[in-house]
Amino acid sequence: MPPAPPPPPPPPPAPAPAPITAHPTELLPFAHAVAGHGGLLSDAGGAVIIKPCTAAEIGFYESAHARHRAFAAWMPTLIGTLKLSPSTTDPGPGESSSSKRITTDLAIVLENVAAGFVRPNVLDVKLGARLWSESASAAKRARLDRVMLETTSGSRGFRITGMKVWQGDDGGGGAGGYRVFGKDYGRALTAADVEDGFRTYLGLGMGMETETETAELGRRVARRLAADVRALLAMLRREESRVVGGSLLVVYEGDEGCLREALRREEAEEPDERERERERTRTREEARERVGGAGPADSPPRHDAHGEGVEDEVEDEAEDDGDDDGDDDDDAATPPPPPPRVHRVALIDFAHAHWTPGQGADANVLRGMQNVHDILDRLGRGHDDE
C-alpha cells in the first residue's frame, strides 16, 4: 500500500502592512484625543492617526486582521506601521504633562475613527475591573487596584476616561467650542451617577421633566449606539481573547444641523431598499458566523457609520452601475462628497491583548460592555430612572 501523501502546506500568512514613512513636518498633534493619550499624531488631512505603541500591540492588530476578522471589523482599520524619530515624539502644543506616553520608536498607523464628522463628539470608556496585565509590577498592580476600587471600574466594570462634547461657538464651549472632560471627571463618578456622564455626552441634560427636540435627537443616537454595542457583545462572546486596558471609543456628529441631515438622508431612502440592505447585512453576518469570522486575507471587513460592512456595498454599487459609455473621466475628477456620518463605535488600545483559544470569552470586558449597553438602551428608550 503506497504511503499517504504528505499534507498540503499551510496557507501563507497575510502580508503585514508595509512600513510607512512620513516627514515630521507632515504630522500634527491629533486634535480629538481624549483620556490622556499622549503622543498621538495625525496627517494634515485628518484621515489617519499615528499612535506610538509596542510591538505586541502591532502584532495583535495584524493577527486580528489576518485570523480574527469579526474582531477586526470593530477595530480602527490598520493601515501600516511607522518608525518614529525624536522630532515626531516631542510633546505637541498644548499637550498635558500628565498625558500618558510610552518610550518607543514604533508607531501604528490607523484609520481616524473621528474622520468624516464635522464636529465629532468623542467618548472613551475604559473596559474591565482588572486594569493590570500579568507583566505589571506589584506596585503598579496595587495602584491600579486602588483605582478600580475607588471608581466605577470596580462597581460597574467600566470607567469614563475622557470625552469632548461640541457646545457651539457661542454655546459655552472652552477648547474651540468643545467642552472637554478629563480623567478626573470619570474618576469622580459613582455607580449611582455614572449615567449622568452619558446624559451629558448625548446632550440629554440632568432634568428630564420636559422633552426637547435636542433631547429626542440624543435619544435617537443612544438607540443607535446601543444597537452597535449589542452587536459588539455578540462578537466578543464568540471571540476568545483577553484585552486588559482596552477601551470602547464612541463618536457621533456633534453639529446638530449635520446630525439631522445625516438622519434625514437615511430616512429618505426607499423602504424596500432599506429592507434589502438589512437582508444583505443579515446574510453577511450569518456567513461570518458560519466560518468563524473568516474572510479575504487582504481586506478586513469594516463598519460604516451604521455598523454595517462596507465592502459588499462597494460591490453592489459596481454591479448596479449601468453607465458603460466609457466617459468616466469627469466622475473620477470630481467624486461626490461622502454622505454625512451619524456615529461610529470601535474597540481601541490593545497594548495588553492576546488571544486565548479554548479559554472562553473575556468576562472582564463583557461585564463593563454589558453595563454600557444597558445605560445606552435605557437612555434611548427614555427610561432614565430604571
N, C-alpha and C positions, 0 to 999 in steps of 0.2 A: 504494500500500500504506500503510495508516494507520500512524502511528508506534506503537512498542511502548509500552504503558502504563508509567508510572514504577513503580519497585519500591516495595513497601509500606514504610512507615516501620518502623524497628527497634522492637521492644517497649520500653516504658519500663523503666528500671532498677528493681529492687526498692527500695521506700522505705527510707531509712536509719532506724534506730531513733530514736525521739524522745528528745530530751534529758530527763534525769530530774533532779528537784530533791529535795534532802534537807537537812534541818536538821542542822548539825554534831552536835548533841546526840543525834541518832538513829543516829549511826555510831560503831562501836567498832573498835579495832585488831584486825586479823584474827588469830585465836588459833592458826592452824595454818600460819603462814608458815614456810618453810624457805629455805635457800640465800641468806640475807641480803637478801631482798626487803624494802625499806623502804617505809613509807607505805601498805601495804595496809590497807584498811578493810573492815568488814562491817556489814550491818544487824544489828539486835538479835537477829533470829531465826536468823541464820547462813545464810540461803538464797543470798545473793549476796555477791560481793566487789567492791570498788571499787578499781581499780588506776590510779594516776597513770601517764600514758603520753603518747606523742606522737601527732600527727595521722596520721602514717604507720602506726602500729600500728592505730589505729581504722580507717583505710582498708583495711588488709589483712583485718581481721575482716569488714568489710562486704562486700568483694569476694568473700571465701571463701563467705559465706552466700548471696550473690547468684548467683555463677557457678561456684563450685568446691564443690559440695555434698558430694562424697565426702570432701574435705579437711575441710570444716566439721564433718562428723559426728564428728571426733576432737578438735575444739576445745571448750573450755567454751562453753556456749550464750551468744550475745550478747544482752544484754537492753537496753542503751542506753548513753548517754554522760552525763557529769556534769561540771558546771563546779565547780571546787574553789575554796574561799576559803582564806585563810591559816589560819583556825582548823581546817580539815579536813586541813591538811597538816603541822600541828605533830607532832613525834615522839610516838609513843604511849608509854604507860607500859611501861618495861622494854625499849624498842627499843634495839638496839645502836647505838653511834655509828658502827660500821662498815657498817651496813645501807646498801644501795645506794639512792640517791634521785635523781630527776631533777627539774629545775626546770621545772614546767609547771602550768598551771591546768586542764588537761584530764584526764579520767579516763574509763575504760571500765568499764561495769557488766556483770559476767559471772556466770554460774552458779557457785556454790561447789561445786567438784568433791568436796570433802570433806563436803558436807552429806549427811545420811541415814545416816551412820555414827555408832555410839555412841562408839567410841574409834578415830578414824582413824589408822592408821599411814601416814605420808606420806614419799615418796621423790622427790627432784628430781635428775634426771640431765641434765647439760649435754651436748648432742649436737654432734659435729663436732670436727675438729682445727683447722680455721681458725676463730678466735674473733672476728675483727675484720671490720667492714664496709668498703666502699670509701671511706666518708666519714671513717674513723678517721685521726687524725694519725699521723705517723711514730713519735712517741714511744709512742702507745697500741698501735700495731701491734707494736713491739719488745717492749713489756711483755707483751702477750698471747701473743706467740710464745714468750717465755720460760716462761710458764705452760704452754703446750702442750708444750714440750719436757721440762719437769720433772714432768709429771703423765701420767695415763692418757689425757688428751685427745689426746696425740700417739701413744702406743703402742696404745691401743685405740679411739680415736675417740669417747670419751665420758669424763665425769668425774662422780662423785657429788658434788653440790654442797651437799647437806643432806638430813637425814632425821630423823624423830622416831618412836620406837617405844614403844608402850604397855607399861609394865612392871607396872602394877597399883599400887594404893595402898600395898601392902606389898612390892612387888617390886623395890625399889631405884630406882624412878624419881625423877628430880630435879625437873623442872618439872611439877608437878601430876600426878605418876605417869608422866610420859614421860621417856625417855632421849633427849636431843637431841644430834645430831651436826652440827657446823657445817662450813663450807667447808674449814677446816684438816684435818679428818678425811679428806675426799675427796682433798685435795691430797697427803696423805702416803701414800695407797695407790699401789701399783705394779702393773704388768701381772701380776706373779706373785701378788699377794694381793688384787686388787680384788674377787674373788669373795667374800672374807670379808665385805665390806660388804653384799653381797646376802644372805649367810647370816645376818648379824646382823639385817638388816631383816625376814627371813622367819622368824626365831626358830629357825634350824637349828643355831646354835652352830658351834664350830670343829671339835670332835672328833665324827666320825660313826660311831664304832665301834658304838654302840647306837642303835637307832631308837626314839624315844619317840613317844607319841601326838601330842604337840605338834609334833614334827618332821614327822610324816606330814601334819599339818594344814598346816604351812608348805609342804610339797612340793605339796599339792593347790592351794594358792594360786599357787605358782610355775608349775604347769602351766597354770592359767587365764591368768596374766599372759603367759606365752609365747605362748599362742594369740592373745591380743589384739595383741601386738607383731608376730606373723606377719601378721595382717590389716593392721596399720598399714604394715608394709613393702610389702605388695602395693599399698596405696593410693599410697604415696609413689613407687613405681616408675612409676605411671601419671601422677601429677600432676607437671607441670614447674614447679618452684619452687626458690627458694633461701632457706633460713632460717638466718641466721647468729646464733648466740647463743640458739637455741631450746632448749627442754628437754622431756624426757619426764617427766610428772607421774604418779606411781603412788600409789594409795590402796587400802588394804584394811582390813577390820574388825580392830581390834586386841584387842577384847574376845573372849576365846576362846569363852565361852559363846554370845555373839551370833553369832560366826562359825559355830560348829557348828549353831546353829539355822537360820541362813540356808542353809547347805548342806543341812541335813536337809529343809527345805521344798522345795528344788529336787528332791531325790531322791525325795520323796514324791509328786511328780507322776506321773500315769499315763504309762507308757512310750509309748503311742500318741500322747498329747498332746505329749510331748517331741519325737517324730519329726515330728509335724505342724508344730511350731514351727520345727524345724530346716529343714523343707522350705520354710516361709514365708520364713525368713531367706535360704536359698539363692536363692529366687525374687527376693527384693528385691535381693540383691547382683548377680545376673545382669542384672536390669533396669537397675541403676545403671551397670554396666559398658557395656551396650549404648548408653546415652545419654550416656556420659561423665560420669556423676555428676550429671546434671541432675535437678531435682525441683521441686516447687512453690516459687515465689519467696518466699512469705511464711512458710514454716515449715521450716527446715532439719532434715534427719534427725538424730536424736540417738541416743546409745547409752545403754542402761541398764546395770545392773551386770554384765551378761554380754557387753557389747559389741554388743548387737543393737538394731535400730531400735525405737523405742518408739511411733512414730506408728501403724503398722499394728496394733499390739497394742490401742491405744485403739479403732480402728475395729472390730477383731474383737470386742472386748468389747461395743461398741454393737450390733453385728449379732446377737450371741448373747443379748442381754438380752430375755427374753420377758415381762418384767413390764410389762403395759400397763394396769394398773388405775388409773393416774393418781396413785397415792399415793406421791409421791417426796419429800415434804417431810422425812420423818424421815431418809431416807438422805442428803439434802443437808445436813441439820443436823449429822449425826454420821457423816462419811465414815470408812470403815475405815482403820486405820493402815497406812502403806505397809509393804511387806514389808522385812525386814532386807536390807541390801546386803552383798555379798561383796567386790567390788573395783571399781575404776574406773581406766582408763588414758586419758590425754589429752596432747595437744601444747599447750604454752604458750610464751609470750614471743616476740612477733613484731615487736619494735621494728625489726629489720633483716631483714625478709622481703619478698619480692616474687615475682611470677610471671614465668616465663621460657619462654614458648611457643617451641617449636622447638629448645630447648637441652638437652632430656633431663632425667632425674631428678637429684636433689640427691645426688651421690656423697658429699659431705662428711657429710651427715646419715645416709645409708644405711649407711655403714660402722659408725658408732657404734651405730646401731639394731640392726644385724645382730649385733654382738658382745653387746649387752644380751640379745637374744633367745637367743643360744647359751648364755649363762650361765644364764638362767632355765630353758631347756629341760633343761640338764644337771642342775640342782638339782631340777627337777621329776621327772626320771626316777631320781634317786638316784645319778647318775654324777658324783660331785663331783671325781674325780681325773683325768678325761679331759682 
